[in-house]
């Protein structure tokens, strides 16, 4: 039976347009956009009408960097696919691209199948996967093209974490060569992990064990150096490159220089680098452990360069790198040794609101908000225009957003399965009211009405900036 929903009276904001229009949703897709007061709008009828007067009507967010149930440092990220996708919906995000992990000594296929099993039947919103390659071998290189055929088209490599996820330059070059031939996209964690491990060892030997030293040993210059090296390897391989969680001004400069040469090099940053700093890492009584993530938080002066990069399009995407660990019992594993603090922050629920606050603060425009949070990640990872926009034929992933409501971010009220908020006490302007995923309500007037299993796996095409 056909179901029709009409969203009436709102300001539709996409990456390219702002228009006062009514939106008709039919059978899970956007059917019609009609200007307010037009004859076309007057003719629209539906089983259900949602009033969006004085509200924005925006595409559901696309968070292209999350880690649900990730094993790390002897523990697991505290959000499951069920709790994490529910929290995402509360924050106006309707698509996640999470990371399946290859275990050293095992195939990419085994890792991917493990993540399929974790997510299947548990997700409140739609999801896809990137593949973390922890063990680049002739066998796993051959598997890359097979994964691309089933819609897993991006592969993450690490220049950090020797002994865990680390790949050397030769392995990176080989994977990039395959990506260049097959249309795959290499995602890079760009930090010089070999050098960082030396600095960690030296800091601990000096008795520097508090969380703030996590930021001090992971030098901005070692992020910049690795970013530069990744770019040169990609040039040699003839491969595109997407650098994840860029945090340092010097790393942005490397990306800008590459893009000025016309190279297919892309960069992502995250809300924690835009809104938090080493001041948080230095909080007393081990509270700084809450803010340990890699790349690390930087001194506040780096934030201006990140905002500028987002305005100039030297950075194209804001994702969360959502990887939550509870303070009690998980972050505490690093008491007396900062190197044992599980790396990661919660944020999947906060991204859309924090970026709207950036609009209010004058850092970015409304359309740029939607571009970096919805449209560009969808294009980058082969999901546009099914996701990331409001246009006839697109999935009806739609958020009715109140730009005037204020809220205080807090662990007391968030829906992520973690015992603290990285933004505790921060007041932001703007709040999600209603969320549709493929036309089905997930959040309705600030009430969760979704269900585990509604979300489906999304096979992705290759990066749409390379076609």
N, C-alpha and C positions, 0 to 999 in steps of 0.2 A: 504494500500500500504506500502511495506517495505521501511524504510528509513535507509540509512547507512552513518555514518560519520567516517572518518579516521583522527586520530590525529597522525601526523607524526613528528619524529625528536626530541622528547623530552626525558628527563630523568624521567622515571616513579618512583615515590617515594611512597612506602607504609610503613606500620609499620614493615614489615619483609624484604623488598627487595628494592634495587635500581637497575634499569636496563634500559639501552638505548633500548627502544622498541616503536613500533608503536601500537596504540590501535584502534581496529575496534569496533564501536558501531552500534548495529543493534536493531531496535524496542525498544529502550529505555534501553537496557542492554549492558554490555560489552560482546562482542562476541569472540574476539581474542586479545591476546598480542603476538607480533612477534618481535624478536630481529632485531634491525637496520641492514639492509644489508643482511638479511637472505633470503633464497628462499621463505619462508612463507610470509615475509614482502613484497617481490616483487609481490606476487600474490594477495595482498589485493587491492580491488577496492571499491569505495564509491561514493555516489552522491555529497558528500561535503568533502573537505579535509582541515583540520586545520593545519597550520604550527606551530610546537612547538619547533623549533630549538632554542637552548640556553635557553630553558625554562624547568621548572619542570612541570610534569603532575601528579597531586595529587588528592586523593579522596576529594570530597566535605566535608567540616567540619560538625561535629555533635555537636551542642551546646545543652547540656542536661539540661540546667538550665536558662530559660528565664521567664519573667513575662510581657507579653503584656496585656495592658488594666487592670492591677491589681488595684483593689481598695485598697487604703492605706492612713490612716491619713486624711480622709475627701476629698481625691482627687483620681485621677486615673493615672496610668503610662501613659506617653504621647504617646508612640508608640502603634498603633493598630496592629492587625495581618497583615494588608496590608502594612503599612509603616515599621513595624519591620521585616517582612520576606523579603521585598525588600532590606532593609539595610543589612540583613544577607547575601543575595546573593552577594551584592557589596563587602562584606568582605570574600567571598569564602566559606560561610557556607550554606549547602543545606538541612540540617535537623535540626529542632528545637524540643526539648521536653519541652513544656510549662507546667504551673501548673494550673489545674482547682481547684477552691476553694469551699470547702463546707462552707456554712454559718451556724453559730451556730443555732441550732434548726431546721435545714433542713437536708435532706438526701444527701448522696454522689451523688446519681443519679441526683438530681436537680442541684447540682453544676456542675457536668460533662456536663449535657445537656446545661447549660448556656454557658459553654466554647465551646462546639461543635458549638453552634449558632454564637458565636463571630468569630470563625475561618473559618467556612464553606464558601467556595466561595471567601475568601479574601486573601488566602496565595499564595505567589509567589513560595515558596518551600515547601517540605513535612514536616509534623509535627506530633507529638504524644502528649500525655498528661500524666503527673503524677497527683495524687490526693492529695491535701492538706486536711488533716483531722483536722478540727477545733473543732469537737465535738464528741469525742469517746464515743459511747454508745453501748449497746447490739445490737441495730438495725443497726448502722453503721458498727459494726464489722462483722455482717452477710453480709453486702453489699460488703465487700472487695473481696470475692471469685467471686461474680458476675462481678465485674469490671475486675478482672484478666481474666475472660473468654472472655471479649470483647477487651482485649489487652491493658488495663490500669493496669500495673503490679507493679507499685511503688507508695508508699504512704509517704507523707511528714508530719512529726510531728515537733512541736516547743517546745523547752524548754524555749523559750523567749516569749515576748509579752503577759504577763498576761492580761486577759480580752479580748484578740483579738483572737490569734491563739494558745495560751498556752495549753499544756496538762501536767497533773501531772504524777508522776512516775507510778502510778497504771494504768492510761489510756495508757501510753506508753507501759508498760509491756503487757497489754492485746492485743494491736495492734501488738506488736512484736510476741506474741504467735500465733496469726492468720497468720501472715506473715510466720512464721516458718512452719506452717502446710500446707500452700497453695502455697508456692514458691514466695510470694510477697517480695519486697525489701523495707525496711523502710529507708527513707531518713531523716536525723536529722539535724535540726538547733540547734546546741549545744552551748547554752549560758545560764547561770543561771539567768533567767529573774526575778525571785523573788528578788534575791540579787541586781541585777542591778537596779531595780526600787527603792530600798532603797538608793542606791548611787546617782541616778538621783535626787531624792527628796532632799537629803542633799546638792548636788551641787547647785541646784537652790535656796535653802534657803540661801546659802552663796553668792548669786549673780553671780554665775559662769554660764553664759547663752550662751556664744559664742560656735560656732560649735566645737571648739577643745575639749570642755569638753565631747562631745559625745564619743570621743575615750578614754578619761580618765576614765569615769565611767564604760565603758564596758571592764572590766579588762581582760587581757590575761589569768589570773589565773581562771577566771570564765568561759572562753571558755574551758580551759583545764579540769576543774572540771566537766563540763557538758559532755564533750567528754568521760571522764573516766566513768562517771555514765551511759551514754548511752551504752558504751561497756559492762559494767557489766550487765545491764538489758538485753541486747541482748544475752549475755552468758546464763543467767538464762532462757530466753525464747527459746533458741535454734534457734535464728533468725540471718540472716545476717544483716549487718548495713552499710549504706553509709552516711558518714558525709559530709554535704555540706559546701561550702565556708570556708574552714579551713584557718585561717589567722595568727595563733600564733605558735611560736616555741614549746611552752609547749604542745599545742594540737597535733602537729605532733608527739611529743615524745609519747603521749598516743596511737596514732594509730600505731606507729612503735612497741611499746611494745606488743600490741594486735596481730599484724601480726607476730611478732616473735614467738608467741605461736601457730601460725597456724590458728588463728580465721578468719572467713569470714567477715572481717572489711575493709572498703574501704574509701578513702578520696579524696575530690575534693578541688582544690583551684581555684582562679580566677586571671585574669591579674592585677586587681587593687592592689592585695596584693603583686604581684611580681614586680610591676613598680611604685606604689605610696606609700605614707607613711603619718604619722601624720604631717609631714611638710606641706602637702597639706591641712589637716584639720585646721592647724593654720594660713592659709592665711588670711590677714587682710580684713577689710571692708565686712565681712560676706561672702567673696568668699569661705571660708572653707566649707560652706553649700553644695557646689557642690559635695563634697567628702564624705558626710554623707551616710554611708551604714552600714548594720549589717550582719555579724560581722564587726567591724570597721577596718579602716586602722590602721596599727601598726607602731611603730618606725622601721626605715630602717633595723636595725640589724636582724629583723625577716626574711627578704627576703632570706638570705643565707640558712636558715633552710628549707624554702619552695622549693628553687631550689634543695637543696640536697635531699629532700623528693621526688621530681619528678624524680631525677636521680636514686634513690635507689628503686623506686616503692613503697615507703610508702604512696605517693600520686599518684593516677593513672590517674586522669582526670583534665583538665582545662576547665571549663565552665565559662560563663560570669556573671551569676546572673543579666542579663540585666533587669533593672527596672528603666527606665528613668523618671525623673521629671524635668520640665523646672525650671531654676533658677528664672526667672521672674514669679511671680504668684503662684508657687508651692513650691520650696525650701524656698521662702520668708515667707511662713506660719510660719516658726520657728524663725523669727527675735525676739530677746528678750527671746527666750526659745528654746534651742537646741533640747529639747525632742519633739518638734512639727515639726521639719524638716522631710519631707517625706524621708524615708530610701531607697536609691537606686542610682545606677550609670548606665549611658549608656555605652554599650561596644560590642554589638553583631556584629558590623561591624569591630571592631578592633582586635578581638582575634587572628585570623590566622596570621595577619601581625605582631602583637606584639610577638607571639611565634616564627615566623620566625626570628625576630630580636634577640630573645634569642639564636637561632642557630648561627646567625652571631656573637653574643657576646660570644659564647662558653659555654653557660649554658647547652644546650642539643644538641643532634645530630639531623640530618634531620629526621631519622626514628622515633626517640622519639617524635619529633614535630608531626608527623602524628599519632603516637600511642596515645598521650594524647589528641589530638584534634579531631581525627576521629575514629580510630579503637576501642580504649578502651571504649569510651562512647557508641559506637554502641553495643559492646558486653555486657557492663554493663546493658544496658536497652533493650536487646533482639531484636536488629536490624541487627546483623552481620550474614552473609556477604552481605545481601541486601544493607546495608549502611556501610561506613567506610573503604572500600578497593577498589582497581581496580583489578578485577579478573573475568574470564569468568562466566557469570550468575549474577554478581552483577548489581544493578542499575547503569546506566551510569551517576552518580553524579560525575562530573569530573571538576577540575579546572586547567586551564593553567596559571601557576604562573611565573612571571618574577622575579628571585631572585636578579637581579642587579639594577632594577629601585629603585629610592628613592622617598619617598613622605613625606609630612609634614601633620601630623594629625591635623585637625581643624574643628570647627563647621561650618566654611565657606564652606567646601567641603564635609562633611559627609552627609549621607542620612538618618540617624536616626532623628526621629521627636522630636528633643530636641535642646534647644537654646545654649548649650555649649558642649565642648568636655572635657572629663576627662583627655585627653592627649594633650591638646592644645599646638601646637608648637613643638611637639616631632617629630623628623625626624626618619623614619624607612626605612630599606632597604628591598625591596621586595614588590610586588604589584600584585593583581589579574588582569588578562587580560581578560580571557574568562571563563564563568561558564556554564556548562551543568547540568540540573536537569532531570534525566531520559532521557538523550539524547537530550533534548530540550534546546536551548540556552536561558539563562536568562540574562547573561551579555556577550556582544560580542565586543571584542576590546574596552573595557572600555565604552561601551554604554549599557544602560538597555534596553533589548528587551523582558523582561518577562511580565507576566500578573497575576493579581489577579485571583485566582481560578485554576491556574495550580497545585499548591501544594495540595496533598491529605493527608488525615488522615492515619497514620500508626498504625495498631494494633501491639503490641509488644509481643514477648514471654517473659518469665521470665529471670532473670539475667543469662547470659551464663557462668559466673564464678562459678556457683553453681551446674551445671549439672554433 
